Amino acid sequence: MNIIDPSLHKKDGANVVLGVLRGVGLGPGDPELVTVKAARLIGEAEVVAYFAKRGRPSNARAIAERWLRRGCEELLLAYPVTTEVPFDSSEYVAALASFHEESAQKIAAHLCRGCDVTLLCEGDPLFYGSFIHIYIRLQRRFRIEICAGVSGMSGCFAAAGAPMTWGDDILTVLPATLPQQTLTERLAASDAAVVMKLGGNFKKLRRALKGAGLIERAIYVERGTMAGEKIMPMSDKTDDEAPYFAMVLVPGRGRRP
Amino acid sequence: MNIIDPSLHKKDGANVVLGVLRGVGLGPGDPELVTVKAARLIGEAEVVAYFAKRGRPSNARAIAERWLRRGCEELLLAYPVTTEVPFDSSEYVAALASFHEESAQKIAAHLCRGCDVTLLCEGDPLFYGSFIHIYIRLQRRFRIEICAGVSGMSGCFAAAGAPMTWGDDILTVLPATLPQQTLTERLAASDAAVVMKLGGNFKKLRRALKGAGLIERAIYVERGTMAGEKIMPMSDKTDDEAPYFAMVLVPGRGRRP
């Protein structure tokens, strides 16, 4: 919970008027899946911040674009380039930590001059969102409000028409970065599963799904709710190419109490 | 995936013009957390269907009310009374199955006369939603479109300001109806957890959280994003009263790859 020193927020006080950070979920990609509240908050924002890969347009900004107020200030937070070092190297982890630290400082600078900042977050801010890295760095210093969004996985459930969890199903959400043995065990032990962070882990995931006897029930979803959406049974996917943000769904079957 | 006989849907054909069923997610309870798409679909609807407990106002209708078109036809699907028999009795399971069957037939009657039906779904339709019971009964006969919504659990993450899952956290979503031993094992094996369906299972869940060494990290959330919202650390909750739709969150701590 966001517990701060309330004296920092005397909006009418003489000296200290700090801005509020708003983490706003944008949903899975279709701009119409933004909530009414998010659309309002984006339209009211003085400063809008968003992440992007360096040199690439920001997905978050593209989703939010139709709601942006003309003339609002924009703060681009550009991720360090990730092609040269592997995702799981200590070098990359360190680069990412510095990036999050710098981003938090840039946002804090606006908050310190009394300006509210709206940070655009793909999906739901508190569910595997980059927002969390900013949140944990600023939560003791500033008031932070969060607007929940439709998660990327909920977008994929709808896109695939997959009745994902019902009755007393247990759902496990797994990153495909885990070791194959762990993936197999977790998949086998769950009624329903969502696997994220595919990319280079896709072949390993396929082996884990086979090991768990789930390849026939699994559905591959790429760019769910967006242009270029691809959905197919895993058993029909013959190649091993998958973007990092694609997902595999194993729908539950409605466990009885 | 919703695979039907396409000949059933010749919108311009002479004989057979069937309606489309739309399952529309309403989000966790705050009407402003409805998506822009859901608000549009509700406003365009010819027939709006929703569940309610018998003799009680429908939560789903209350969330959607501001978006309803004046004069649209409303179809109330009233759950059988559940106070006399326990949730997990075979008697209740049978009553519920009949209810879902009847509800599907009522919706199908509208679809057969060529009228589209918009079924309002609290949270996300395909994530523990009553909608699934209708979906599985009608998916071979009618075209069904689904509009994802903010899940009840995402609403609770935001309400509690809980950085729920980040890095390579594994998330497990558990119904508290499971046996205590199962709950303890699953909680202990996960980085992050969401426990739903509390009600009479609350005491058992508290014991399971203690057994898993997680009571200090757990957060109790009642009516997240709605009037009467209550949020507190589990260690501060001294009584054993919890509504069925309250949740317990155990936020992750950002597992590294």
Interface residues (C-beta under 8 A of the other chain):
Chain A: M1 N2 G25 G27 P28 D30 P31 E32 L33 V34 T35 V36 K37 A39 R40 F87 D88 V93 D124 P125 L126 F127 Y128 G129 I132 H133 Y135 I136 Q139 I144 I146 C147 A148 G149 V150 S151 S154 G155 F157 A158 A160 G161 A162 P163 M164 T165 W166 D168 D169 I170 L171 T172 V173 L174 P175 T177 L178 R186 S190 K197 I219 T225 I231 G254 R256 P257
Chain B: M1 N2 G25 G27 P28 D30 P31 E32 L33 V34 T35 V36 K37 A39 R40 F87 D88 V93 D124 P125 L126 F127 Y128 G129 I132 H133 Y135 I136 Q139 I144 I146 C147 A148 G149 V150 S151 S154 G155 F157 A158 A160 G161 A162 P163 M164 T165 W166 D168 D169 I170 L171 T172 V173 L174 P175 T177 L178 R186 S190 K197 I219 T225 I231 G254 R256 P257
